[in-house]
C-alpha cells in the first residue's frame, strides 16, 4: 500500500514538473482533439503539464476565442483523462467565463462545474469567477454578447457563487495590508469607470446580484416573480416563436426536425414545451 502511495506521489510530482509545449497548448485552443490526443500518447506528456504561463491543456481549451463545440469536446476528453479543474494561478473556470461570445461558453462552464470546479476559486488578485464574468459586461459589446455574459453570471449564481466580501478583488489593487473589496464597491467602481451608468444589461446585472445577496440565495431570488432575469429567460423563446410565425407564413424555412415537429403543434403544446426547454441565445 505504501509503495502504491509513493508511486502516485512520484507521478504527481513528475506531471507538475513537465512543461507543456506552446504548439500543443495552441492545438487545444483550436479544438484540435487529434493533436492533443497524439501528444498525450507520448512519453514526455502529462495531463496537467503547464506552460510558462502556468496554463494546462484544459486552460487552453477554455481560452479558445471563441469557445466552440470542438473546444468543449477537447475539454470533455481531458476531463475523462483526469485533468484537474482546480489548478493554476487562475482557474479554468475563470478562463471560461471570460469567453462569453458564443453559446458554447455556458456549455463549457456547466461541464467544468459538474467536474468539480471551485465556483469561488480566486486568482492572484482575489477575484472569483463571478467577478470575471461581471467584468465581461462592457459597453462596447453586442446585444447578444451582453446577454450571454449575463447568462454566465446567472449560471454561477445558480451553482452557489459567493457574493461575500473578498471575492471581488482588493481595494486599490494592493496586495499588502489591503482590505477585500465588497460587491457594492465592485459595482460602484465598474459603473463609474467603465461607462456603464446607462447600460441596460449592467443595470440588470446589478439588480440580479444585489437581489440574490439580499434574498440569501439564488433559489429565494428566483422564486420572486419580479426579478429582472425572467425577462432574459424569455428572449430566446420569443425568437423561437418569431421563427414559427415566419415559417407558418412561408417567409422562412427550417430543416431542423425538432423545430418542424414543434412548429406543427398547437399553441398550447408549443408553450408547454418552451416552458421546459432551455433555449439558448444563438451565436452570431
Phi, psi and omega in degrees: 000316180295323179296321179295314179299319180296319179296317179297319179295320178296321179295320180295319178295319180297316179297319182296332182267352178287145180253132179276118179296142181306313181299328179289319176300319179295326177297319178296321178295325180282350183080025181275086184295323181298318180293322179295314179300318182297318181292320181293341177281347182284163184287337184254026182260168177200135185298329179249021176300144184243150173271189184293343178266005183065034173260139174263178175302320180293322174303313183296323177298324180279344179274356179306136182227096010270163172289130182241178175298326178294323178299315180296322179296319177297315180298318179299317180296314181298318179295324178293338178268003176096019179299141180279136179264348181237077184209149178099170181290326171237136186285165176297330179293322174304313183297317184294320183287345179274007181232064185271015189283353173225163180290346179289344179299318180291330174297316180296315181299316178298319179299315182293318180295320178293334180276000176102015178299138181286111184294342180248020177302145180238143179277189182297338180261014179065032178258130179270168179305324182291330175292320176297318181297318179292330177295340182279353176274099184236154184291341183265010180267158178287166180301315182291324178297318181294320179295319179292322177299318179292327176297323178295319178301313181295321179301318179291321178297320178298333180264015171088021179304134182283143176246018182283163176304145178101357179251005185233033178088190182243148178296133179065010179056029178260134184271340182261121177055036179258143180276148177292144180276137179276166176303317182297318178294320180297315180297316181295319180298311183292324180298319184283314189267348179255005179064042186253014186304322183251008180286119186300318182293322178291321178299317179292323178299315178300317181296322181291309184291321177290327177294318178294318181296319180292319181289335179099344179193162177296320182301314180296320179292318182301323183285352176278114186292351180264001185291144187290343182292336181301326178294323180288327178295333181278341186303304181294330178293322176296324178296320178297319180293324177295318178296319178300319179296318180293321178295319180297328179267010179059031177258000178204159178228154173221138177261002180285117183297329179294314178296318181301317179292319181293317184291338179274356183274159176296159183306317184295327178291318180300313181296323179295316179296314181295336178293335181250343186277128178275082179286142184247155174293125183290153174283147180271000000 
